Amino acid sequence: MLNNHQQWAEQQFGKSNLGDPRRTARLVKLASSIAKEPGKPLVNIAQSPADMEGAYRFIRNDHVDANAIAESGFQVTAEQAYSH
């Protein structure tokens, strides 16, 4: 189990195929922030207005496919299960 939220987010989502590496980087940053402050609203965990705007742009982006995000999580889980 990873104790570091940034490390966890990178492991879970760092290989997501979202069509642009900047989208993947935003996903990792967003997941890390949410993991660091679970249960808090996004507006309360954003480190700056720019981070909050970036998160909202990511969420509203038509090019971000939820299935691609889920698939990357599934792949990591399957790899971890296989290693055990």
ChimeraX commands (.cxc) that place a marker at each C-alpha (Angstrom):
marker #1 position 0.00,0.00,0.00 radius 0.5
marker #1 position 1.29,3.41,-0.88 radius 0.5
marker #1 position 1.29,6.13,1.74 radius 0.5
marker #1 position 2.05,8.95,-0.66 radius 0.5
marker #1 position -0.98,10.32,-2.51 radius 0.5
marker #1 position 1.12,11.66,-5.41 radius 0.5
marker #1 position 2.81,8.29,-5.86 radius 0.5
marker #1 position -0.56,6.51,-5.74 radius 0.5
marker #1 position -2.10,8.85,-8.34 radius 0.5
marker #1 position 0.88,8.43,-10.66 radius 0.5
marker #1 position 0.71,4.65,-10.34 radius 0.5
marker #1 position -3.06,4.52,-10.90 radius 0.5
marker #1 position -3.45,7.07,-13.67 radius 0.5
marker #1 position -0.01,7.90,-15.05 radius 0.5
marker #1 position -0.46,5.58,-18.03 radius 0.5
marker #1 position -3.96,6.78,-18.92 radius 0.5
marker #1 position -4.43,7.29,-22.63 radius 0.5
marker #1 position -6.35,10.55,-22.81 radius 0.5
marker #1 position -4.99,11.63,-26.18 radius 0.5
marker #1 position -2.68,14.31,-24.77 radius 0.5
marker #1 position -0.02,13.96,-22.08 radius 0.5
marker #1 position -1.19,17.23,-20.51 radius 0.5
marker #1 position -4.58,15.65,-19.84 radius 0.5
marker #1 position -2.92,12.69,-18.18 radius 0.5
marker #1 position -0.78,15.02,-16.06 radius 0.5
marker #1 position -3.91,16.96,-15.04 radius 0.5
marker #1 position -5.66,13.70,-14.12 radius 0.5
marker #1 position -2.74,12.63,-11.94 radius 0.5
marker #1 position -2.62,16.04,-10.24 radius 0.5
marker #1 position -6.38,16.05,-9.68 radius 0.5
marker #1 position -6.43,12.48,-8.33 radius 0.5
marker #1 position -3.53,13.27,-6.03 radius 0.5
marker #1 position -5.29,16.34,-4.65 radius 0.5
marker #1 position -8.52,14.44,-4.09 radius 0.5
marker #1 position -6.67,11.55,-2.41 radius 0.5
marker #1 position -4.87,13.99,-0.13 radius 0.5
marker #1 position -8.15,15.55,1.03 radius 0.5
marker #1 position -10.82,12.82,0.66 radius 0.5
marker #1 position -14.40,13.94,1.13 radius 0.5
marker #1 position -13.69,17.63,0.64 radius 0.5
marker #1 position -15.22,19.59,-2.23 radius 0.5
marker #1 position -12.94,20.36,-5.14 radius 0.5
marker #1 position -13.18,24.08,-4.46 radius 0.5
marker #1 position -11.70,23.47,-0.98 radius 0.5
marker #1 position -8.76,21.36,-2.09 radius 0.5
marker #1 position -7.53,23.42,-5.04 radius 0.5
marker #1 position -4.22,25.04,-4.20 radius 0.5
marker #1 position -4.89,28.11,-6.31 radius 0.5
marker #1 position -7.58,29.60,-8.53 radius 0.5
marker #1 position -5.57,28.36,-11.53 radius 0.5
marker #1 position -5.61,24.79,-10.17 radius 0.5
marker #1 position -9.35,24.99,-9.62 radius 0.5
marker #1 position -9.95,26.30,-13.14 radius 0.5
marker #1 position -7.68,23.58,-14.56 radius 0.5
marker #1 position -9.63,20.92,-12.68 radius 0.5
marker #1 position -12.95,22.22,-13.93 radius 0.5
marker #1 position -11.65,22.45,-17.49 radius 0.5
marker #1 position -10.47,18.86,-17.23 radius 0.5
marker #1 position -13.87,17.70,-15.94 radius 0.5
marker #1 position -15.74,19.56,-18.70 radius 0.5
marker #1 position -13.34,18.54,-21.48 radius 0.5
marker #1 position -15.17,16.59,-24.20 radius 0.5
marker #1 position -11.90,14.88,-25.16 radius 0.5
marker #1 position -11.53,13.25,-21.73 radius 0.5
marker #1 position -13.05,9.78,-21.87 radius 0.5
marker #1 position -14.19,8.38,-18.54 radius 0.5
marker #1 position -13.74,4.87,-19.94 radius 0.5
marker #1 position -10.05,5.56,-20.61 radius 0.5
marker #1 position -9.61,6.72,-17.02 radius 0.5
marker #1 position -11.42,3.65,-15.69 radius 0.5
marker #1 position -9.42,1.35,-17.98 radius 0.5
marker #1 position -6.12,2.62,-16.63 radius 0.5
marker #1 position -7.31,1.91,-13.08 radius 0.5
marker #1 position -8.50,-1.55,-14.11 radius 0.5
marker #1 position -5.15,-2.34,-15.71 radius 0.5
marker #1 position -3.20,-1.32,-12.60 radius 0.5
marker #1 position -5.52,-3.39,-10.40 radius 0.5
marker #1 position -5.17,-6.42,-12.69 radius 0.5
marker #1 position -1.36,-6.09,-12.67 radius 0.5
marker #1 position -1.33,-5.89,-8.88 radius 0.5
marker #1 position -3.64,-8.90,-8.57 radius 0.5
marker #1 position -1.50,-10.90,-10.99 radius 0.5
marker #1 position 1.66,-10.13,-8.98 radius 0.5
marker #1 position 0.08,-11.63,-5.88 radius 0.5
marker link #1:1,2 radius 0.2
marker link #1:2,3 radius 0.2
marker link #1:3,4 radius 0.2
marker link #1:4,5 radius 0.2
marker link #1:5,6 radius 0.2
marker link #1:6,7 radius 0.2
marker link #1:7,8 radius 0.2
marker link #1:8,9 radius 0.2
marker link #1:9,10 radius 0.2
marker link #1:10,11 radius 0.2
marker link #1:11,12 radius 0.2
marker link #1:12,13 radius 0.2
marker link #1:13,14 radius 0.2
marker link #1:14,15 radius 0.2
marker link #1:15,16 radius 0.2
marker link #1:16,17 radius 0.2
marker link #1:17,18 radius 0.2
marker link #1:18,19 radius 0.2
marker link #1:19,20 radius 0.2
marker link #1:20,21 radius 0.2
marker link #1:21,22 radius 0.2
marker link #1:22,23 radius 0.2
marker link #1:23,24 radius 0.2
marker link #1:24,25 radius 0.2
marker link #1:25,26 radius 0.2
marker link #1:26,27 radius 0.2
marker link #1:27,28 radius 0.2
marker link #1:28,29 radius 0.2
marker link #1:29,30 radius 0.2
marker link #1:30,31 radius 0.2
marker link #1:31,32 radius 0.2
marker link #1:32,33 radius 0.2
marker link #1:33,34 radius 0.2
marker link #1:34,35 radius 0.2
marker link #1:35,36 radius 0.2
marker link #1:36,37 radius 0.2
marker link #1:37,38 radius 0.2
marker link #1:38,39 radius 0.2
marker link #1:39,40 radius 0.2
marker link #1:40,41 radius 0.2
marker link #1:41,42 radius 0.2
marker link #1:42,43 radius 0.2
marker link #1:43,44 radius 0.2
marker link #1:44,45 radius 0.2
marker link #1:45,46 radius 0.2
marker link #1:46,47 radius 0.2
marker link #1:47,48 radius 0.2
marker link #1:48,49 radius 0.2
marker link #1:49,50 radius 0.2
marker link #1:50,51 radius 0.2
marker link #1:51,52 radius 0.2
marker link #1:52,53 radius 0.2
marker link #1:53,54 radius 0.2
marker link #1:54,55 radius 0.2
marker link #1:55,56 radius 0.2
marker link #1:56,57 radius 0.2
marker link #1:57,58 radius 0.2
marker link #1:58,59 radius 0.2
marker link #1:59,60 radius 0.2
marker link #1:60,61 radius 0.2
marker link #1:61,62 radius 0.2
marker link #1:62,63 radius 0.2
marker link #1:63,64 radius 0.2
marker link #1:64,65 radius 0.2
marker link #1:65,66 radius 0.2
marker link #1:66,67 radius 0.2
marker link #1:67,68 radius 0.2
marker link #1:68,69 radius 0.2
marker link #1:69,70 radius 0.2
marker link #1:70,71 radius 0.2
marker link #1:71,72 radius 0.2
marker link #1:72,73 radius 0.2
marker link #1:73,74 radius 0.2
marker link #1:74,75 radius 0.2
marker link #1:75,76 radius 0.2
marker link #1:76,77 radius 0.2
marker link #1:77,78 radius 0.2
marker link #1:78,79 radius 0.2
marker link #1:79,80 radius 0.2
marker link #1:80,81 radius 0.2
marker link #1:81,82 radius 0.2
marker link #1:82,83 radius 0.2
marker link #1:83,84 radius 0.2
view
